[in-house]
Amino acid sequence: MELTSDAAVVRHDAEAAIHEAACCNNSQAIDTKAEADSNDIAKYARDDNSRPYLCTVCDKRFAEKRKLKVHGRIHSRGKPFVCTMCDSRFTRKASLDCHSRIHSGERPFHCGVCDKRFTQKGHLTAHRPVHSGERPFVCTVCDKRFAHKERLKAHERVHSGERPFHCTVCDKRFRESTSLNVHRRMHSGEKPFPCIVCNKWFADNSHLNKHRKRHTQENVRQYSCSQCEKRFSSGSMLWRHVNIHKGRYKCTECGKCYRDSHTLAIHRRIHSGEKPFECSVCSKRFRVLENLVAHSRVHSGEKPYKCHICGKAFSLSGNLMTHMRIHSGERMYKCHVCDKAFTLFEHLNKHMRVHTGEKPYKCSLCDKSFSDSSSLQLHKRHVHSNSRPYDCPYCRKMFKIHTQLKRHVRIHADMKPYSCRHCSDCFAWREQLKVHLLKSHNEGTWFTCDICQMKFSRSGNLNNHVQRHEAVKPYVCSECPKRFYTAYELGQHHPVHSENKQFSCGLCSKLFKRKGYVKIHFKKCSAKLGLTGVLL
């Protein structure tokens, strides 16, 4: 059978790799094969009427000499056709021509029903059953139907557990050769698929296709879920989402449903505690490989994603995408209750819990509940943990959270990154800018106490204030029965029970439990050393 698409060539490349070990153990067979390729192709056996030309390495048969000759390049590693754009090599000129359309953006094959366009004829053929609904290939185990025989074969491996394609670097195994090829690029760092609009490169063509939609009108979310009205930019994404409602991939531990088996497998690691991916620098472990890759940039300082408008760089592509909405002003996720709009769908989900009152994340230590998991983790670290792994390079003050350290360093560096767009005033903290906009330029919304009419710039500050009217003290010390209105007050109380001295003198390194103590000491210490005008 002639290999009519890049996907088919890739599939056969993987099949040839399975035979590679046998080839390496028999150098004579390879020499004979190479000689036959270069001299007389008719030397191959001709013992089958319909496909008389036999490959002596993998026993694959062909109807024509030229097809066998092209196939021979897989074993001899002969790839004479080179892409002038990215140096990728191919065994056939047709494969190179097909690959070149990735760079040019050309899509010559179009569907007559929906006018969708494709780079390869095989892709158009695969697309047509979407309209006809024809699925002639049936799984004998679960009766699931498929439009293509190759998809049925791949599906059957779900039941058999067979994963014939394995990575030679990490020994991870896959059901499909295409998945293996994408995985290999993770080790090599290869990203052969470029976006011709923004020059971003991708390891997988499907990821490039999704990315392209951001530059075109195709990004409109035209596919809507009939059960929850959530919208998607492609039918395949909608199809996977519907699996959540069907309960097809359901966790047996907590009953939560997922869109596919891969996402469910990752979720199960939460219950098992499995974290298979370890950082080679600090030994921190992760449940998901992508999190390890992102974490590694903390050590390397790498920020490969750069904003082409302001030059700001990011370690994650998602952070760059979010940042770009600052320049565009785009807020595509809108609340149907109050019409407030958000740049991220996650922020809309979190906001909706303001209306529903839902707080599904409960602290196991104090029974306090939160609307999102990040707030719960922050609460545990801030209230229930005494660990302070982050220290200031200027005064050695230690912090529980990295963001607290970043904010603190601005005191020493005199950094004021928040500037007013109406006047020349700059501020060290976002909250200061927000208050300035409210007071000086009447921009924004005050949060007013219904009891005493006191105004606040943040809803959280108003909530803390209202608790004082209601005499609610939700923060309880784990060492004694004393209660507090805020987490900050509880944090101020904790040193009473602890020998931990978190505040350090920048001159003599003496440690203190409280910030007030180190301020008093610092004045004496600087005077003793004869230093004047030194700031803590």
Secondary structure by P-SEA (a helix, b strand, c coil): cccccaaaaaaaaaaaaaaaaaaaacaaaaaaaaaaaaccccccccccccccccccccccccccaaaaaaaaaaaaccccccccccccccccaaaaaaaaaaaaccccccccccccccccaaaaaaacccccccccccccccccccccaaaaaaaaaaaaccccccccccccccccaaaaaaaaaaaaccccccccccccccccaaaaaaaaaaacccccccccccccccccccaaaaaaaaccccccccccccccccccaaaaaaaaaaaaccccccccccccccccaaaaaaaaaaaaccccccccccccccccaaaaaaaaaaaaccccccccccccccccaaaaaaaaaaaaccccccccccccccccaaaaaaaaaacccccccccccccccccccaaaaaaaaccccccccccccccccccccaaaaaaaaacccccbbbbbccccccccccaaaaaaaaaaaaccccccccccccccccaaaaaaacccccccccccccccccccccaaaaaaaaaaaaaaaccccccc
